[in-house]
């Protein structure tokens, strides 16, 4: 079964609609504004079915709960060089290009989920989630949202910060130079 998420919703929205091939809503996800690491997943009847939240702030452990029961844990926010994520308890392994959202999720060597970029209706970029078993849908959807939202590009962000700091440090120098001339 395939599910789809719009990339624009993942980038800026607090509400995400996950649809099937017929454009019918399957899940609705929401992010808490005060706690951005808390992501809640609802079914189409607006019943809470799962959430991912920060379990341990010191060790950066995140918990995926389905129907109030902890199903998996993620032990850190993946960064650019990381090509692999392991989900504890359910023993899922995520391989591939996490930054580009093009990866495979396996359990005991069998593929459970494939996530890949796609173009949706009206040319909108999105993600396609291809599940082998729809029972893995809630956990796989929360995992996909989490990985897509919180993977950072350290080289780009550090360059932007560095460029911003350089510009800030140069502006007073240039202003002082102009004032002296």
C-alpha positions in Angstrom: 0.0 0.0 0.0 1.3 3.5 -0.9 0.8 6.6 1.2 1.8 10.2 0.2 2.9 13.3 2.1 3.4 16.7 0.5 7.0 18.1 1.1 5.6 21.6 1.6 3.5 20.4 4.5 6.6 18.7 6.0 8.7 21.9 5.6 6.5 24.5 7.2 3.2 23.1 8.3 2.1 22.0 11.7 -0.6 19.8 10.2 0.3 17.1 7.7 -2.2 15.1 5.7 -1.1 11.6 4.6 -3.2 10.3 1.7 -3.5 7.1 -0.3 -3.4 6.6 -4.1 -7.0 7.8 -4.4 -6.2 11.0 -2.5 -8.3 9.9 0.5 -7.0 11.0 3.9 -5.5 8.0 5.8 -3.7 9.8 8.6 -3.4 13.4 9.9 -0.2 14.3 11.8 0.3 17.4 13.9 3.3 19.0 15.5 3.1 20.8 18.9 4.1 24.4 18.6 5.6 24.5 22.1 7.3 21.1 21.9 8.4 20.7 18.2 9.6 17.1 18.8 6.1 16.0 19.8 4.4 14.7 16.7 0.9 13.2 17.0 -0.8 10.9 14.5 -4.6 10.7 14.1 -6.7 8.5 11.9 -9.4 10.0 9.6 -11.9 10.0 12.5 -9.6 12.3 14.4 -8.7 9.6 17.0 -5.2 9.7 18.4 -3.4 6.5 17.3 0.2 7.3 17.8 2.9 9.9 18.7 6.6 10.4 18.7 8.1 12.4 21.5 11.3 13.1 23.3 11.8 10.4 25.9 15.2 11.4 27.3 16.5 14.9 26.7 20.1 14.2 27.9 20.6 11.1 25.7 18.4 12.4 22.9 16.2 9.3 22.9 12.8 9.6 21.1 9.9 7.2 21.6 7.2 6.1 19.2 4.0 5.2 20.9 1.0 3.5 19.2 -2.3 3.4 21.1 -0.4 4.4 24.3 2.1 1.6 24.1 5.8 2.3 23.3 6.6 0.5 20.1 10.0 1.8 19.2 12.9 4.1 20.2 15.3 6.3 18.1 18.6 7.1 19.7 19.6 10.5 18.3 18.7 12.9 15.5 20.5 11.6 12.3 22.9 14.0 10.7 24.3 14.3 7.2 27.0 11.6 7.3 24.7 9.1 8.9 23.4 6.5 6.4 21.8 4.2 9.0 19.2 4.5 11.8 18.1 1.7 14.1 14.7 1.6 15.9 15.0 -0.3 19.2 12.3 -2.6 20.4 10.8 -3.3 17.0 14.2 -4.0 15.5 13.8 -1.9 12.3 16.8 -0.8 10.3 16.8 2.3 8.0 19.3 2.3 5.2 19.8 4.7 2.3 20.0 8.4 1.6 18.2 9.9 4.7 18.8 13.5 3.6 17.1 13.0 0.2 14.3 10.9 1.9 15.2 7.9 -0.3 15.6 4.9 2.0 14.5 1.4 2.9 13.3 0.1 6.2 14.0 -3.5 6.9 13.3 -6.0 9.7 15.2 -9.3 9.9 16.4 -8.7 6.3 12.9 -8.3 4.9 11.9 -4.9 3.5 9.0 -3.3 5.4 8.9 0.2 3.9 10.4 2.1 1.1 10.4 5.9 1.2 11.2 7.9 -1.9 10.7 11.4 -3.3 7.9 11.7 -5.9 5.9 14.4 -7.8 2.3 14.6 -6.7 -0.7 16.1 -8.5 -0.2 19.6 -9.8 3.6 19.2 -9.7 4.0 19.4 -6.0 7.0 17.5 -4.6 6.2 14.8 -2.0 7.2 11.6 -0.4 5.9 8.2 -1.4 5.7 5.6 1.4 5.4 2.0 0.1 4.4 -0.4 2.9 4.5 -4.2 2.6 2.0 -4.5 5.5 -0.4 -1.6 6.4 -0.2 -2.6 10.0 3.2 -0.9 10.0 1.6 2.2 8.7 1.4 4.3 11.9 5.0 3.6 13.0 6.4 4.0 9.5 4.5 7.3 8.9 5.7 8.7 12.2 9.3 7.6 11.4 9.2 9.2 8.0 7.8 12.5 9.3 10.5 12.5 12.0 13.4 11.7 9.8 12.3 14.2 7.1 11.8 17.0 9.6 14.8 16.6 11.8 17.6 15.6 9.6 19.9 18.6 9.4 22.6 19.5 6.8 25.4 20.5 9.1 27.6 21.8 6.3 24.9 24.1 4.9 23.6 25.3 8.2 27.1 25.9 9.6 28.1 27.8 6.5 24.9 30.0 6.7 25.6 30.7 10.4 29.3 31.4 9.6 28.3 33.6 6.7 25.8 35.5 8.9 28.5 35.9 11.6 31.0 37.1 9.1 28.5 39.6 7.7 27.7 40.8 11.1 31.3 41.2 12.0 32.2 43.0 8.8 29.3 45.5 8.9 30.6 47.5 12.0 34.1 47.4 10.5 32.8 48.9 7.2 30.7 51.4 9.0 33.7 52.5 11.1 35.9 52.6 8.0 33.4 54.9 6.2 33.1 57.1 9.3 36.9 57.5 9.5 37.3 58.4 5.8 
